[in-house]
């Protein structure tokens, strides 16, 4: 054996990475990121009526629920230690119009849900969206005029909706519409209405993604949508543009930033966390959830491991929390593991 071979053996022996992977206790001791129940936000879908748990075909294990059942879900979440719920309404088609005017009703479905949960489970956080798509007859996130989603008129309506949601007890307003200037306008509106303590979790980087399909079934907009949302959502090819979008929301007063979808955009999670240092959240959207469920149902992957691995990836990418339909399942699993 040559002197050079001795040298190589000495160097590689000194740097053996597998030493810290040998035993379970060692791997746990040096693990860099951990998933806890505190990282979870549970999105739920609500419908009018009572005693309703309506399965969503495209989202196995997820149901639309009436307000009374949403209250039960909130109690379950609280018992599991989940910090917050994000609520999304599926309102009657008869209440949807070109401008999404039902979002302004103080007793609309989303505000009824917030008030009922806050009365029954005051310790859980409620996050509400002011986008118009559940309320419009065309399925878009803004007001449609002559074939165009008009920005400023939509923003004016979003501000009024945010105030109504805060009045109902929402803790965090999470605008997902991607209209320009809406974060600053909502902040000013909330402050003027006495809601200085209500936070804003901006959907700062929402991409024109293919992964939203099951969600649109859940809120009954998939058959309504005219055209697409590429004129106001971000092109999936554009990372730098996404960071610029987030920067504007930071300047306008966002307290937290969200990336949506989640797993295909881990690079964006990392970039905006590094750039701004604000709390960053990812939304593991319906398409991501349903892909895992479908593959697991067919025996192609281990569903539990895939669920946990993807959520841990968000933590590695710098996320402070994740909106995920897996939240109660994960919370129960983490509690069982202790």
Secondary structure as GFF3:
##gff-version 3
##sequence-region A 1 338
A	DSSP	alpha_helix	3	14	.	.	.	ID=ss1
A	DSSP	three_ten_helix	17	21	.	.	.	ID=ss2
A	DSSP	alpha_helix	24	29	.	.	.	ID=ss3
A	DSSP	three_ten_helix	37	39	.	.	.	ID=ss4
A	DSSP	beta_strand	40	47	.	.	.	ID=ss5
A	DSSP	beta_strand	53	55	.	.	.	ID=ss6
A	DSSP	beta_strand	63	65	.	.	.	ID=ss7
A	DSSP	alpha_helix	67	80	.	.	.	ID=ss8
A	DSSP	beta_strand	84	90	.	.	.	ID=ss9
A	DSSP	three_ten_helix	93	95	.	.	.	ID=ss10
A	DSSP	three_ten_helix	101	104	.	.	.	ID=ss11
A	DSSP	alpha_helix	109	120	.	.	.	ID=ss12
A	DSSP	beta_strand	125	128	.	.	.	ID=ss13
A	DSSP	beta_strand	143	145	.	.	.	ID=ss14
A	DSSP	beta_strand	148	150	.	.	.	ID=ss15
A	DSSP	alpha_helix	151	168	.	.	.	ID=ss16
A	DSSP	beta_strand	172	173	.	.	.	ID=ss17
A	DSSP	alpha_helix	182	192	.	.	.	ID=ss18
A	DSSP	beta_strand	199	206	.	.	.	ID=ss19
A	DSSP	alpha_helix	213	218	.	.	.	ID=ss20
A	DSSP	alpha_helix	239	252	.	.	.	ID=ss21
A	DSSP	beta_strand	256	260	.	.	.	ID=ss22
A	DSSP	three_ten_helix	263	265	.	.	.	ID=ss23
A	DSSP	alpha_helix	266	276	.	.	.	ID=ss24
A	DSSP	beta_strand	279	284	.	.	.	ID=ss25
A	DSSP	alpha_helix	286	297	.	.	.	ID=ss26
A	DSSP	alpha_helix	303	316	.	.	.	ID=ss27
A	DSSP	beta_strand	321	324	.	.	.	ID=ss28
A	DSSP	alpha_helix	327	337	.	.	.	ID=ss29
###
